[in-house]
């Protein structure tokens, strides 16, 4: 058995996220994902079909951001985690969202870990 962590760090998307009237317009959100992935063995053929294709995760996150939006960061990170866990090889996923422009002196965010 081989265990790898696949990372997507600080993916910047513009999306509707929030409960306040001024958040009806899209705002910048940073998303980070760490996927703990189990493989039967370490990749031997240096081929994408041996491992999790992070393009699918990246595209799925982009599609969520382009949708209708979310009121809560908690809902957003749950949806990203569910997307990642669609691949049965993913044993654990950590998702973090961050709204960097809410306050001039702080970023606000939410993080979760989900396991099989």
N, C-alpha and C positions, 0 to 999 in steps of 0.2 A: 504494500500500500504506500502511496506517495501523497503527501499533503502539501498544497501550495496555497498562498494567499494572493489573490488577484486584486489589484487596487485601481480605483479611479479616484483621483484627488482633486478637490476644488473645481469640479465641473461648473462653469458659470452659465446659468440659464436666465432668461428673462421670462417671468411668469407672474400670474395673479396669485398672490398668497397673502392672506390676512383677513381681518375682520373689520378694519377701520375704513371709513369712506375713501381716504386718500390711497388705500391699497387696492382700489378697484382697477387701477392702471397697473400694468406689468412692472415688476421691480426685479432687481438683480438678486438671485439666490445662488449660493454655492452649495454643491452637493458632493459628498465624499462617500465612497462605498469600499468596504473591505470584505471580500468573499473568501471564506475558508473552503477550499475545494479538495475533495478526495478523488484520487485516480487509482486504478488498479496497480499502476507502476509509473515511474517517472517517464516522461515522454522520450521515446527513443528515435522516432523518425523525423523530429523537428517539423511536424506538420500540424496545422491548426485543428484538424479533426481529432487530435489526441487530447485537446484541452478545451476549457471554457473559452468561447469567443467573446471577448469583452466588447466587441462592436455591437452585439445584441443587447447587452446591458446599457451601453451608451445610447443606442438608438431608442431603447425603451424609456429611458429617463427623459430624453429629448421629447418623445411623444407625450409623456405625462405633462411636461412643462408647456407644451403647445396646446394642451386641452383647456378645459373651462377654468381650471385653477382650483385652489383649495382654500378653505377658511383657516385651517390649522396646519402648522408644520408637522404635528403629530400624525395627521392623516397622510400627508405627503410622504414621510419616511416609512410609514407602514406600507404604502403602495409600492414604493421602491423596493422594500424588503421582499414583498410578495413576488414582484417581478423577478428578483434574483433567485428566489427559492423555487422558481419554476424548473430550474435545471436540477435534476435529482442528485447531481454530484456535489452541490453546494450544501455543506453541513451547517455552516453558520454565516450570517451576514451582519455586518455593522454598517449602519447608515447614519450620516450626519447631514443636517441641513443648517445653513447659516444665512441670515439676512444681514448683510454687512452695512446697509445704509439706513437702518431704522433710527439709530442714534448717532450723533457726531463723534462720540467717544467710546462706543461699544458696539459689538456685533451680538445678535441674539440668534439662538439656534435650538435645535433639538437633536438628540441622538438616541438610537435604539440598537439593541442586539437581538436577533432572532435566530433560534437554533431548531434543527429538526428534532 
